[in-house]
Structure formats: structure tokens, C-alpha cells
């Protein structure tokens, strides 16, 4: 028992020494703190260390498009993205980020792997959402989501990855596009979301959260 206790104390001391040698991650105004350190010790509080959020309020960033993360962090920093998480969380956190830190954050999360997660939606909604994602709603002039976000929902450059996002987060974002001007750069999404019913929105969100590619390894 004594040997085990000594070993544990030594291990803890070693870890403490290692942490002491790292720049303090909370000092987000310090340009010498790496983006990876910020990702692991600041962003992880909401998005998870690997970008897999356990809270439906916060988006999964694992395997998110690098260019999209850069664009969104820039929008938060400039206060041009004004949906509630902006002023509540992201404006302050992004205020002093350098371009280098933003790029490092984006690279870190883009390189992470999505984790397996429980399906949040109902089977009938998932099937209805699939029809909208792959075929749109022709009689309303709504194009397929897949035309911009890819057939597997992985996104493309500034078009974000949607596969595996939490239902609640997706519903709030689509409703925001539809009803507010909180994200002024998203003019295309405002047009697409304009004629979606609440049922359409929930169905698409259920399908995207359940897409099989969120189980990538």
C-alpha cells in the first residue's frame, strides 16, 4: 500500500510540473498561448477536449470544416455573429485571439474524430428529414441540403459539417436563420430556411444527428 501511495504522489507531482510549464490557458489575451492549448483547456469546457460536446446546447466541432471554424471565430471576434452564444460566450473568448490562434484552433478541431452517440430523434422524423436533406421540398422551392453540405453532411469549406450535430442545436440555428438577422453573413441560409415549417426543421435535425457518418473512427 505504501509503495502504491508513493507512486501515485510521484505521478501527481510529475503532472503538476508539466502543467506548470505550460502557458496559462485562461490568459486568452496572451498571443503565446497556442490554439491547441486553448482548445484543450478553454474550449473543451463547452465543446469537449476532442470537439465532441456532451451538451445539446453546444455544437460538436470534431471534424468540422477548418475554413468554417476560422470564419465563425472571425465573426464572433468582430461581433457580426450575434446569435445568443455570441455575446454570452464567444465574443469575450474570441476578442483577443490572433489569426494564428484562430487557425490553430480550427486545425485542432478539424482533425478530431466524431464519437459514437445515441440517436436523439424518432425513426419517422429521421426518414422525413432524409427526404428533405436529399431532395429538398420542390413545391416550396427549397433545395436539397446535400447540395451544399454534401451527401453525407460533412460540409465543404465554409459550408459546415452537419452530420452528428445535436438536434437541439440544429433546431435553434435553423429557427435563427428563419426568424432573425443574428447571422448577417448567412444570406443563403435565410433564404433556404424561410419557408421551412417547424416540423420540417425538427425532421431535418433528427436526420442529421442520426446520420451514420457521425460514427467515423
C-alpha positions in Angstrom: 0.0 0.0 0.0 2.9 2.4 0.9 4.5 1.8 -2.5 1.3 2.5 -4.3 0.8 5.7 -2.4 4.4 6.9 -3.1 3.9 6.0 -6.8 0.7 8.0 -7.0 2.2 11.0 -5.3 5.2 10.9 -7.7 2.8 10.8 -10.7 0.8 13.7 -9.4 3.9 15.8 -8.9 5.1 15.0 -12.4 1.7 16.1 -13.9 1.7 19.2 -11.8 5.2 20.1 -13.0 4.2 19.5 -16.6 1.2 21.8 -16.3 3.3 24.5 -14.6 5.5 24.7 -17.6 2.5 25.4 -19.9 1.3 28.9 -20.6 -1.9 29.6 -18.6 -4.8 28.8 -21.0 -7.2 31.3 -19.3 -4.9 34.1 -20.5 -6.7 34.3 -23.8 -5.2 37.7 -24.5 -1.7 36.1 -24.5 -0.7 35.5 -28.1 1.9 33.0 -26.9 -0.7 30.5 -25.8 -1.2 28.0 -28.6 -4.5 27.3 -30.2 -4.2 23.7 -29.2 -3.8 24.7 -25.5 -6.8 26.9 -25.7 -8.8 24.1 -27.4 -7.9 21.7 -24.6 -8.2 23.9 -21.6 -10.8 26.6 -22.6 -13.0 25.5 -25.5 -13.2 22.0 -24.0 -15.4 23.3 -21.2 -18.3 23.5 -23.7 -17.2 21.6 -26.8 -15.2 18.8 -25.2 -11.5 18.2 -25.5 -11.9 16.3 -28.8 -14.7 18.6 -30.0 -17.5 16.1 -29.1 -19.9 18.1 -27.0 -22.0 16.3 -24.4 -24.4 19.2 -24.1 -27.1 19.7 -26.8 -26.6 23.5 -26.3 -23.1 23.5 -27.8 -22.1 22.2 -31.3 -19.8 19.4 -31.9 -16.6 20.7 -33.5 -14.9 17.4 -34.2 -14.2 17.0 -37.9 -15.8 20.4 -38.6 -14.6 22.2 -41.7 -11.5 24.1 -40.9 -12.5 27.1 -43.1 -15.9 27.2 -41.4 -14.4 27.4 -37.9 -12.0 30.2 -39.0 -14.9 32.1 -40.5 -17.1 31.7 -37.4 -14.4 32.7 -34.9 -13.7 35.7 -37.1 -17.4 36.6 -37.0 -17.6 36.2 -33.2 -14.4 38.4 -32.8 -15.9 41.1 -35.0 -19.3 40.8 -33.2 -21.0 40.3 -36.5 -22.4 37.0 -35.4 -25.0 37.9 -32.8 -27.0 34.8 -32.0 -27.2 34.3 -28.2 -24.0 32.2 -27.8 -22.1 35.1 -29.3 -22.5 37.8 -26.6 -22.9 35.2 -23.9 -19.8 33.2 -24.5 -17.9 33.7 -27.7 -17.4 37.5 -28.0 -15.3 37.6 -24.9 -13.4 34.5 -25.6 -12.5 35.4 -29.2 -11.9 39.1 -28.6 -8.1 38.9 -28.4 -7.4 35.8 -30.5 -4.7 36.2 -33.1 -5.1 34.9 -36.6 -2.5 32.3 -35.8 -4.5 31.1 -32.7 -7.7 31.0 -34.7 -6.1 28.9 -37.4 -4.6 26.6 -34.8 -8.0 26.2 -33.1 -9.6 25.4 -36.4 -6.9 22.9 -37.4 -7.1 21.2 -34.0 -10.9 20.6 -34.1 -11.0 19.7 -37.8 -8.5 16.9 -37.1 -10.6 15.3 -34.3 -12.8 12.2 -34.8 -16.5 12.3 -34.1 -17.5 9.9 -31.3 -20.5 7.5 -31.3 -23.6 9.0 -29.9 -27.1 7.9 -29.1 -29.7 8.7 -31.7 -31.8 11.6 -30.4 -34.7 11.6 -32.9 -37.7 9.4 -33.7 -37.5 7.0 -36.7 -40.4 8.5 -38.6 -38.9 12.0 -38.3 -35.5 10.8 -39.3 -37.0 9.3 -42.5 -38.9 12.5 -43.3 -35.8 14.6 -42.7 -33.8 12.4 -45.0 -36.2 13.2 -47.8 -35.7 16.9 -47.3 -31.9 16.7 -46.9 -31.5 14.6 -50.1 -34.4 16.0 -52.2 -35.4 19.4 -50.8 -39.0 20.5 -50.9 -39.7 21.2 -54.6 -43.1 22.7 -54.1 -41.7 25.3 -51.8 -38.6 25.9 -53.9 -36.3 24.6 -51.1 -33.2 22.9 -52.5 -31.7 19.7 -51.0 -29.4 20.5 -48.0 -27.0 18.0 -49.5 -26.3 20.3 -52.5 -24.1 22.5 -50.2 -23.4 20.3 -47.2 -22.5 17.1 -49.1 -24.4 13.8 -49.4 -23.0 12.7 -46.0 -23.4 16.0 -44.3 -19.6 16.5 -44.0 -19.7 20.1 -45.3 -17.4 21.8 -47.7 -15.0 24.7 -46.9 -17.3 27.4 -45.4 -20.4 25.2 -45.6 -20.3 23.4 -42.2 -20.4 19.8 -41.4 -23.9 19.0 -40.0 -23.7 15.2 -39.5 -23.8 14.3 -35.9 -24.8 17.7 -34.6 -27.2 17.7 -31.6 -30.9 18.1 -32.6 -31.5 21.0 -30.2 -28.6 22.9 -31.6 -29.6 22.4 -35.2 -33.2 23.4 -34.5 -32.1 26.6 -32.8 -29.8 27.5 -35.6 -32.4 26.9 -38.3 -35.0 28.8 -36.4 -32.5 31.6 -36.0 -31.8 31.8 -39.7 -35.6 31.9 -40.3 -36.6 34.5 -37.8 -33.7 36.7 -37.0 -30.8 38.7 -38.6 -28.3 37.5 -35.9 -26.1 35.9 -38.6 -26.0 38.5 -41.3 -23.4 36.7 -43.5 -25.7 33.6 -43.8 -27.9 35.1 -46.5 -28.2 31.8 -48.3 -29.5 30.0 -45.2 -32.0 32.7 -44.5 -33.5 32.1 -47.9 -33.4 28.4 -47.6 -34.9 28.4 -44.1 -37.6 31.0 -44.8 -40.4 28.6 -45.8 -39.5 25.6 -43.6 -42.2 24.6 -41.1 -41.2 23.8 -37.6 -41.9 20.2 -38.4 -39.6 20.3 -41.4 -36.8 21.8 -39.2 -37.2 19.1 -36.5 -37.2 16.3 -39.1 -34.0 17.6 -40.8 -32.3 18.0 -37.4 -33.3 14.5 -36.4 -31.9 13.0 -39.6 -28.6 14.9 -39.4 -28.0 14.0 -35.9 -28.5 10.3 -36.7 -26.5 10.2 -39.9 -24.2 7.2 -39.9 -21.0 9.1 -40.6 -21.1 10.6 -37.1 -19.7 7.1 -36.1 -16.5 7.5 -38.0 -13.4 6.2 -36.4 
